[in-house]
Amino acid sequence: MPRSHADTTRHWQHHVQRWRDGSLSKRDYCREHALVWSSFDRWTRRLSTPPPLAPVAIPVPPRPPVTLIPVQLHDDTPPVSGCVVVRAGPLEISLPVALDADQARTWLGALAALR
């Protein structure tokens, strides 16, 4: 029996090639040459798989330089009055910032009553 990995590979290459050149089934070839069928089957698949391709460098064309253009942004939207969001459990109310204290008290009391 072969000893090194290279010897093992050569051993199976020899048998796989002889089997391919002949007309016997894998089982019959194994019986005739006293080979273990599962090992022979694994080696026939291993030796029929092409080796992986070596990586190839693909040249990437140079990109043109990036040109930055200065811009100015103008915010033409009218200002929005601010709001305060008040949450009480699953309830939420949005109150305007300009709300006076009495109105805020009324809304917050109503929100508390819903809880």
C-alpha positions in Angstrom: 0.0 0.0 0.0 1.3 3.5 -0.8 2.8 5.5 2.1 3.0 9.2 1.2 0.2 11.5 0.0 1.9 11.6 -3.4 2.2 7.8 -3.5 -1.5 7.5 -2.6 -2.5 9.9 -5.3 -0.4 8.1 -7.9 -1.9 4.8 -6.8 -5.5 6.0 -7.3 -4.7 7.9 -10.5 -3.4 4.7 -11.9 -6.5 2.7 -11.0 -8.9 5.4 -12.1 -7.2 5.7 -15.5 -7.3 1.9 -16.0 -10.9 1.8 -15.0 -11.8 4.7 -17.5 -9.9 2.9 -20.3 -11.7 -0.3 -19.6 -15.3 -1.4 -19.8 -16.0 -2.6 -16.3 -18.3 -0.9 -13.8 -16.8 0.6 -10.7 -17.9 -2.3 -8.5 -16.6 -4.9 -10.9 -13.2 -3.1 -11.2 -13.0 -2.9 -7.4 -13.8 -6.6 -7.1 -11.2 -7.6 -9.7 -8.4 -5.4 -8.1 -9.4 -5.9 -4.4 -10.1 -2.2 -3.9 -12.6 -0.7 -1.4 -15.5 0.6 -3.5 -16.2 3.7 -1.4 -12.5 4.8 -1.6 -12.4 4.2 -5.3 -15.6 6.1 -5.8 -14.3 9.0 -3.8 -11.1 9.1 -5.8 -12.8 8.9 -9.1 -14.9 12.0 -8.1 -11.8 13.8 -6.7 -9.7 13.1 -9.8 -12.4 14.1 -12.2 -12.9 17.5 -10.5 -10.7 20.2 -12.2 -8.3 21.9 -9.9 -9.4 25.4 -8.7 -8.4 28.2 -10.9 -5.6 30.5 -9.9 -6.6 34.1 -9.1 -6.2 36.4 -12.0 -5.6 40.2 -11.6 -8.0 42.2 -13.6 -6.8 45.6 -14.5 -9.0 48.4 -13.5 -9.0 51.5 -15.7 -8.1 54.7 -14.0 -11.0 56.9 -13.0 -11.2 60.6 -14.0 -10.5 63.0 -11.1 -13.4 64.2 -9.1 -14.2 67.9 -9.4 -16.0 69.6 -6.5 -18.2 72.5 -7.3 -19.0 75.0 -4.5 -22.8 75.4 -3.9 -24.8 77.6 -1.6 -28.0 76.3 0.0 -30.9 78.5 0.7 -33.8 77.5 3.0 -36.8 79.2 1.5 -39.3 77.3 3.7 -41.2 79.4 6.2 -40.3 78.7 9.8 -42.6 76.2 11.5 -43.8 77.0 15.0 -42.2 74.6 17.5 -44.1 71.9 19.3 -43.6 69.9 22.4 -44.6 66.2 22.4 -46.1 65.0 25.7 -46.4 61.2 26.2 -48.5 59.5 28.9 -48.3 55.7 28.5 -49.6 54.8 25.0 -51.1 58.3 24.5 -49.2 61.1 22.9 -50.1 64.8 22.3 -48.3 67.5 20.5 -48.7 71.0 22.0 -47.5 74.2 20.4 -44.6 75.9 22.3 -46.6 79.2 22.2 -49.4 77.7 24.3 -50.0 79.7 27.5 -49.8 78.0 30.9 -53.6 77.7 31.5 -54.1 76.1 28.1 -51.2 73.7 28.7 -52.7 72.7 32.1 -56.1 72.0 30.5 -54.6 69.8 27.8 -52.3 67.9 30.2 -55.3 67.4 32.6 -57.4 66.0 29.7 -54.5 63.7 28.8 -54.2 62.5 32.4 -57.9 61.8 32.5 -57.6 59.5 29.5 -55.1 57.2 31.3 
